[in-house]
Amino acid sequence: MGQAPPQRDQARTALPSGLRPLLDTLHTPPAPDDGENGAPPGLEHLRRHLADYAPATRRAYLADWTRWARWCRANDRTPLPAAPADAALYLAQAHDTHHKGRATLQRWASAIATAHTANGHPDPTRRPPALDLLRWLRRCGPQPRRRTSRWLTDTELTRVLATTRQEAWPELAINRRNRLALLLARATGYGPEEVLALRAGQLTIAEGTAVLAVPGEPPRALAAPLPAADWATCLPCSLVLWRQVLDPAQDGKQALHRTFAGAGRTPPSGHLDHTLAAPADPHAWLLRRVRRGGSVTEERMAAKALRDVLRAHAERAGVVTTGLTAFALRPRP
């Protein structure tokens, strides 16, 4: 049973078998102050190409290109245009012999690629074996931790929704939209992209129940996402309340202000009449961006906004936000 290669020799395994012995014959280039003169080939074109880059990035790429040219001189290779096999050997030696990390080697490869592009040559790092070596580096490096989402319990969701009860203008516009978004995510089981992609005409009410129409599927009655004690946890009520904002918004901010900005508004109590007229524009986004002043835009909410809405209301409700993503709103797993 064979043993795994030692860490310093791992990049060797990503090279074609014919190139592996060459790693042992490669030279390390001399130090920069050894008296060598002459600018690396293609340097002026590279400088012009990098003119709009950040100064630190520009300095790093120029230094990386000089390092590559010195390595090529030390090993009798052509730096521009370079052979993909030479680029692979350069990176493999740096990994196995000089213990350079993945991020450094990715940057060195980017410098080689950028210099070739600036000088009108094909990128050698986009062809095997250099491409295969870079893929191996990405696979063998530490992988980012996957973010996991916990489930938001019914009790927690009820507490979160309680923070959306404020009916003063202009907060009511944002609260009504947020409440409908949270309840819809729970009732449908959709992820944030699917929830926020719904159109105004896709969600209706029939016999007191919210009905979802998705193209290519029969209409689906949505089960109550929570025990509906009153309008704050009732999906049909939340749809009616949001449409009371959405429909006048078609006529502009002034119409909304006339409807809701009057003094002495009385918050709803119990349940509302679950009667809903057809929207003026059934193809408009259902869940739209709302500005701080209460005006409703024609743009849909961004997918990450649903997570932000959930976390903001959870913090107000004193609900632990650790692990809360938009997928925490899905029905019980």
C-alpha positions in Angstrom: 0.0 0.0 0.0 1.7 3.2 -1.2 2.2 6.2 1.0 0.9 9.7 0.1 3.6 12.0 -1.2 5.0 14.4 1.4 3.5 17.9 1.5 6.5 19.6 -0.2 6.2 17.2 -3.2 2.4 17.4 -3.8 2.5 19.8 -6.7 4.7 17.2 -8.6 1.7 14.9 -8.7 -0.3 17.5 -10.6 2.2 17.6 -13.5 2.3 15.2 -16.5 4.6 12.3 -15.8 7.1 13.5 -18.4 7.6 16.9 -16.6 8.0 15.6 -13.1 11.7 14.7 -13.4 12.5 18.2 -14.7 11.6 19.6 -11.3 14.8 18.2 -9.9 16.9 19.9 -12.6 15.5 23.5 -12.2 17.7 26.3 -10.9 16.7 29.0 -8.4 17.3 32.4 -10.0 20.1 34.6 -8.5 19.3 37.4 -6.2 18.1 40.6 -7.8 21.3 42.5 -6.9 23.6 40.1 -8.6 24.5 42.5 -11.4 22.0 41.3 -14.0 20.8 44.1 -16.2 18.0 44.4 -18.7 14.3 44.9 -18.3 12.0 41.9 -18.6 10.5 41.5 -22.1 7.1 43.2 -22.6 7.5 45.4 -19.5 6.4 48.7 -21.1 3.2 47.2 -22.5 2.5 45.7 -19.1 3.0 49.0 -17.4 0.5 50.7 -19.7 -1.9 47.9 -19.2 -1.7 48.3 -15.4 -2.0 52.1 -15.5 -5.5 52.1 -14.0 -4.8 49.4 -11.4 -4.3 50.3 -7.7 -0.7 51.3 -7.0 -0.1 48.3 -4.7 -1.5 45.9 -7.3 0.6 47.5 -10.0 3.8 47.1 -8.0 3.0 43.5 -7.1 2.3 42.5 -10.8 5.5 44.2 -12.0 7.6 42.5 -9.4 6.0 39.1 -10.2 6.7 39.6 -13.9 10.3 40.4 -13.2 10.6 37.4 -10.9 9.2 35.1 -13.7 11.6 36.6 -16.3 14.6 36.0 -14.0 13.5 32.4 -13.4 13.3 31.9 -17.2 16.8 33.3 -17.7 18.2 31.0 -15.0 16.5 27.9 -16.6 16.9 28.9 -20.3 13.2 29.3 -20.9 11.4 31.9 -22.9 9.3 34.3 -20.7 7.2 35.8 -23.6 5.4 34.1 -25.1 5.8 31.4 -22.5 5.0 27.7 -22.9 2.3 26.4 -20.6 4.7 23.6 -19.5 7.2 26.2 -18.3 4.6 28.1 -16.4 3.5 24.8 -14.7 7.1 24.0 -13.8 7.7 27.5 -12.4 4.7 27.2 -10.1 5.3 23.6 -9.1 8.9 24.4 -8.1 7.8 27.4 -6.1 5.2 25.2 -4.3 7.4 22.1 -3.7 10.8 23.6 -3.2 10.1 27.1 -1.8 6.9 26.3 -0.1 4.9 29.1 -1.6 1.2 29.1 -0.7 -1.8 28.9 -2.9 -2.6 32.7 -2.8 0.9 33.6 -3.8 1.0 31.2 -6.7 -2.4 32.3 -7.9 -1.1 35.9 -8.0 2.1 34.9 -9.8 0.0 33.1 -12.4 -2.2 36.2 -12.8 0.9 38.3 -13.4 2.0 36.0 -16.2 -1.5 35.9 -17.7 -1.8 39.7 -17.5 1.6 40.3 -19.1 0.7 38.0 -22.0 -2.6 39.7 -22.5 -1.0 43.2 -22.5 1.5 42.1 -25.1 -1.1 40.4 -27.4 -0.1 36.8 -26.7 -2.3 33.9 -25.6 -2.4 33.3 -21.8 -0.2 30.2 -21.1 -2.0 29.6 -17.7 -5.3 28.9 -19.5 -3.8 25.8 -21.1 -2.6 22.4 -19.7 -0.5 21.6 -17.8 -0.4 25.1 -16.2 -4.3 25.1 -16.1 -4.3 21.7 -14.5 -1.8 22.7 -11.9 -3.8 25.8 -10.9 -7.0 23.7 -10.6 -5.1 21.3 -8.4 -4.0 24.2 -6.2 -7.6 25.4 -5.8 -8.7 21.9 -4.8 -5.9 21.1 -2.4 -6.1 24.5 -0.5 -8.3 25.0 2.5 -11.9 25.2 1.5 -14.2 28.0 2.8 -16.5 27.1 5.6 -20.0 26.5 4.4 -22.5 28.7 6.1 -25.3 26.7 7.6 -28.7 28.0 8.5 -30.7 27.0 11.5 -34.4 26.7 11.5 -36.5 29.6 12.9 -39.1 28.1 15.2 -42.8 29.1 15.1 -42.5 30.9 18.4 -39.4 32.8 17.2 -41.1 33.8 13.9 -44.2 35.0 15.8 -41.9 37.2 18.0 -40.1 38.5 14.8 -43.5 39.4 13.2 -44.6 41.2 16.3 -41.9 43.8 15.5 -43.7 44.6 12.3 -46.9 45.9 13.9 -46.0 49.6 13.9 -48.6 51.3 11.6 -47.3 54.9 11.7 -46.2 56.4 8.4 -43.7 55.8 6.8 -42.7 52.7 8.8 -45.9 50.9 7.9 -44.9 50.5 4.2 -41.7 48.8 5.1 -43.3 46.7 7.9 -46.2 45.5 5.7 -43.8 44.5 2.9 -41.4 42.7 5.3 -44.2 40.8 7.1 -45.5 39.5 3.8 -42.0 38.5 2.6 -41.4 36.6 5.8 -44.7 34.8 5.8 -44.4 34.0 2.1 -41.0 32.4 2.6 -42.5 30.2 5.4 -45.6 29.3 3.5 -44.0 28.5 0.1 -40.7 26.9 1.3 -39.0 28.9 -1.4 -35.5 30.3 -1.2 -35.0 34.1 -1.3 -34.6 34.3 -5.0 -37.8 32.5 -5.7 -39.8 34.5 -3.2 -38.6 37.9 -4.4 -39.2 37.0 -8.0 -42.9 36.7 -7.6 -45.2 39.1 -9.5 -48.2 40.9 -8.1 -50.6 38.8 -10.1 -49.2 35.5 -8.9 -50.6 35.8 -5.4 -54.3 36.0 -5.0 -56.9 35.1 -2.3 -59.7 32.6 -2.9 -62.2 31.6 -0.2 -60.0 33.3 2.5 -56.8 31.4 1.4 -53.8 32.7 -0.3 -53.3 31.1 -3.7 -50.0 31.0 -5.6 -49.9 30.7 -9.4 -46.6 29.6 -10.9 -46.2 29.3 -14.7 -46.4 25.7 -15.8 -48.1 24.5 -12.5 -51.7 24.4 -11.3 -52.6 27.1 -8.7 -51.6 26.1 -5.2 -53.4 27.0 -2.0 -50.8 28.0 0.6 -51.3 26.5 4.0 -51.3 28.9 6.9 -47.6 29.4 7.8 -48.4 30.1 11.5 -51.4 29.8 13.8 -53.1 33.0 12.7 -54.2 34.8 15.9 -54.7 38.1 14.1 -53.5 40.1 11.0 -49.8 40.0 12.2 -49.4 36.3 11.6 -52.0 35.8 8.9 -50.8 35.4 5.3 -54.0 36.6 3.6 -54.3 39.6 5.9 -50.6 40.5 5.2 -51.3 40.3 1.5 -54.3 42.6 1.8 -52.4 45.1 3.9 -49.4 45.2 1.5 -51.7 45.6 -1.5 -53.3 48.6 0.3 -49.8 50.1 0.0 -48.8 48.7 -3.4 -51.9 49.7 -5.4 -51.9 53.4 -4.6 -48.1 53.4 -5.2 -48.9 53.0 -8.9 -50.2 56.6 -8.8 -47.0 57.9 -7.1 -45.8 59.0 -3.7 -48.4 61.7 -3.2 -51.2 59.1 -3.5 -49.5 57.0 -0.8 -49.0 60.0 1.4 -52.7 61.1 1.2 -53.8 57.6 2.0 -51.6 56.8 5.0 -50.0 60.0 6.4 -53.0 61.3 8.2 -52.9 61.7 11.9 -54.7 59.4 14.3 -54.4 56.1 12.2 -55.9 53.2 14.1 -54.0 49.9 13.7 -56.0 46.9 12.5 -57.5 44.5 15.0 -58.4 40.9 14.6 -58.5 39.8 11.0 -59.2 41.8 7.9 -61.7 41.1 5.2 -59.9 38.7 2.9 -61.2 40.2 -0.3 -58.7 41.3 -2.9 -59.2 43.0 -6.2 -57.0 42.2 -9.2 -53.8 44.3 -9.2 -53.5 47.2 -11.7 -50.3 45.7 -13.1 -50.2 41.9 -12.5 -46.7 41.7 -14.0 -45.1 44.2 -11.6 -42.9 42.9 -8.8 -44.8 41.9 -5.7 -42.1 42.6 -3.1 -40.5 45.9 -4.1 -37.9 48.2 -2.6 -39.3 50.8 -0.2 -37.3 54.0 0.5 -37.0 55.4 4.0 -39.6 58.0 3.3 -42.1 55.3 2.4 -42.2 55.6 -1.3 -42.4 52.3 -3.2 -40.1 51.9 -6.1 -40.6 49.7 -9.2 -37.6 47.6 -8.4 -37.8 44.3 -6.7 -35.9 43.6 -3.5 -32.5 42.1 -3.8 -32.1 38.4 -2.8 -29.9 39.2 0.2 -32.4 41.7 1.4 -34.6 38.9 2.8 -31.8 37.8 5.1 -31.2 41.3 6.2 -34.9 41.9 6.9 -35.1 38.7 9.0 -32.0 39.5 11.0 -33.0 43.2 11.6 -36.4 42.1 13.0 -34.9 39.2 14.9 -32.6 41.6 16.7 -35.5 43.8 17.7 -37.4 40.8 19.0 -34.5 39.6 21.0 -34.2 36.4 18.9 -30.7 34.9 18.5 -29.5 35.8 15.0 -26.6 33.2 14.9 -27.2 31.0 11.9 -30.2 33.1 10.6 -30.2 33.2 6.8 -33.2 33.5 4.6 -33.4 29.7 4.4 -34.2 29.7 8.2 -37.7 30.8 7.2 -38.5 27.5 5.4 -41.1 25.2 6.9 -40.1 22.7 9.6 -37.3 20.5 8.3 
